[in-house]
Amino acid sequence: MAFSMATPLLLAVFTWGAVAVDAPLLVSVLLAGLAVALGYTALYDFALAVELGEEGIVRRCLLRMQLIEWDVVDAIARPRKRGLVLVTKARKRIILVDRTLDDAELDRLRGEVERRGVSAEF
């Protein structure tokens, strides 16, 4: 979480540094563009919290709240040792969390997923 938020800020500092040392304009523009793109992604699509509800799964990001209804959820998987990815019936992958979940969180999620008839691979 901290790394995804710090990276755009560091790129902004590097952009300022490139301007300060009179680097070529292309370098400054590329660094600024990358900082804006990564900053937008971190603020708009990085889930800070995930909640399970009757309507579906709610991903809370800094700039938005996304509801993924249960009827479009095909599976929830753990592609690596940490984090969870939701796969929709249209095969779109959505990162739910990128941290290690404790046993209580996993048990609650397993119970809700089983109750909904969603495939779970974690």
N, C-alpha and C positions, 0 to 999 in steps of 0.2 A: 504494500500500500504506500509506504513512505517513498519507495523508489519511484513508483509511477507518478507521484505528485512532485517529487524533487527533480526529475529529469527535465520537464519543460522549464522549470526555473533555472536550472543550470545552463540549458541551451540559451535562455534569454540573457544570462550573464555572459556567456561566450559571444553572443551576438553583440552585446555592448562592448566587450573587449575587442572584437574584430573591428568595430567602428572606431574605437579609441586608438587603435594602432594603424589605422588607414589600410586595412586589408581590402582586397578587391571587393567591389560592390556585390558580386555574385556570391561570395562567401557569406557576407552579412545577410543577404536576402535568403539564401538557403537555410542558414541557421535560424533566422526568424520564422521562416515558413515551417520548419520542422518543430520549433518550439510551440507555435500556434496549433499545429496539427496534433501533436502529442498532448498538449494541454487540453484541447477540446475533447480528445478521446478519454483522457483520464477523468475529466469532470463529467462527461456525458455518459460514458459507458462502463466505468469501473464501479462495480457493485460494492457498496459499503455495508449493506445489510440485505438479507434475504428472509422473507417471511412467508410462511405457508398459511393459506387461507382457504375458505370454502370455494371461492371463485377460481383460485389458482395460486401461482407463485408470484410474489411481488419482489422485484429487484429495486432497491433504493440506491440511487446514485446521487451525486451532489446536485446535478442539474435536472434530473428527471426521476420519475417513478414508473417502472414498467411492469404491467400485469401480463403474465403468461397464463392463459386459461388452461385448466386441467385437460380439456378435450383436445388440445393441440400438442400436449406433451407425450412423446413416444417413449423416451428413456432418460434416465439420469445415470451418468457414469463418472468414474474417477479415472481419468486417463493416465495420471501419474500418481505418485504416492500422496500428493496433496491436491486439494481443490476438487471441485465438482463441475461437470459440464452437463447441461440439459440439451437433449436432442429432440427437436420437434418432429411431427409427422411429415413435414416437408423437408426433413433432413438438415434443417438449419441448426447450427451449434451455438449455444449461448453459455458463456461462462457464468456460473452462479457464484462461486467463491474460489479464491486462489490460495486459501490458507488450509492448514490441517484442521479438521474438525475433531472435537473430542467425542468420546464414546456416547455421551448423552445426546449430543446433537445428531450423531449418526443414527442412533436408535429411534429418535423422534422422526427423523426424515424417512427411515426405512418403514416405520409404522404407517406414516401418512401415504407413502408411495404404494405400499401394499394395499392399503385401503382403497386407493384410487385405481388400482390395476395397472400401474405404470411399471415398466421394466426397470429394475435397479441393478447396476453392476458396480457396487461398491461395498 
